[in-house]
Amino acid sequence: MDTTKPRKVYHNLRLLDHVNAATSAMYRQMAQDILADPEVDLVWRQAIAHRLSDANIMLEHKTVGKDDSY
């Protein structure tokens, strides 16, 4: 597989806080597609999974208030 796509997806995940909800959803879906593709190098999939996990944690902290349950 061309490493350009995993690299671009990896870098796009850093932009999630700076784009609108539709673009954020598209970037997340692209990341999920990469994670599901066994032809993508494992190192790329692990890096993308880690960055996506970090982004999800940040989203949780941003959207769930102190008094809310999650």
Backbone hydrogen bonds, N-H to C=O, Kabsch-Sander energy under -0.5 kcal/mol:
donor,donor_aa,acceptor,acceptor_aa,energy
5,K,2,D,-0.7
7,R,3,T,-1.9
8,K,4,T,-2.7
9,V,5,K,-2.8
10,Y,6,P,-2.6
11,H,7,R,-2.3
12,N,8,K,-2.8
13,L,9,V,-1.7
14,R,11,H,-1.3
15,L,12,N,-1.7
16,L,13,L,-0.7
18,H,15,L,-2.2
19,V,15,L,-0.5
19,V,16,L,-0.7
24,S,20,N,-2.5
25,A,21,A,-2.4
26,M,22,A,-2.0
27,Y,23,T,-2.6
28,R,24,S,-2.3
29,Q,25,A,-2.3
30,M,26,M,-2.4
31,A,27,Y,-2.0
32,Q,28,R,-2.3
33,D,29,Q,-2.4
34,I,30,M,-2.0
35,L,31,A,-2.5
36,A,32,Q,-1.7
37,D,33,D,-0.5
37,D,34,I,-1.2
40,V,37,D,-1.6
45,R,41,D,-2.2
46,Q,42,L,-2.7
47,A,43,V,-2.2
48,I,44,W,-2.7
49,A,45,R,-2.5
50,H,46,Q,-2.3
51,R,47,A,-2.3
52,L,48,I,-2.7
53,S,49,A,-2.4
54,D,50,H,-2.4
55,A,51,R,-2.2
56,N,52,L,-2.3
57,I,53,S,-2.2
58,M,54,D,-2.2
59,L,55,A,-2.3
60,E,56,N,-2.2
61,H,57,I,-2.3
62,K,58,M,-1.9
63,T,59,L,-2.1
64,V,60,E,-2.5
65,G,63,T,-0.6
68,D,65,G,-0.9
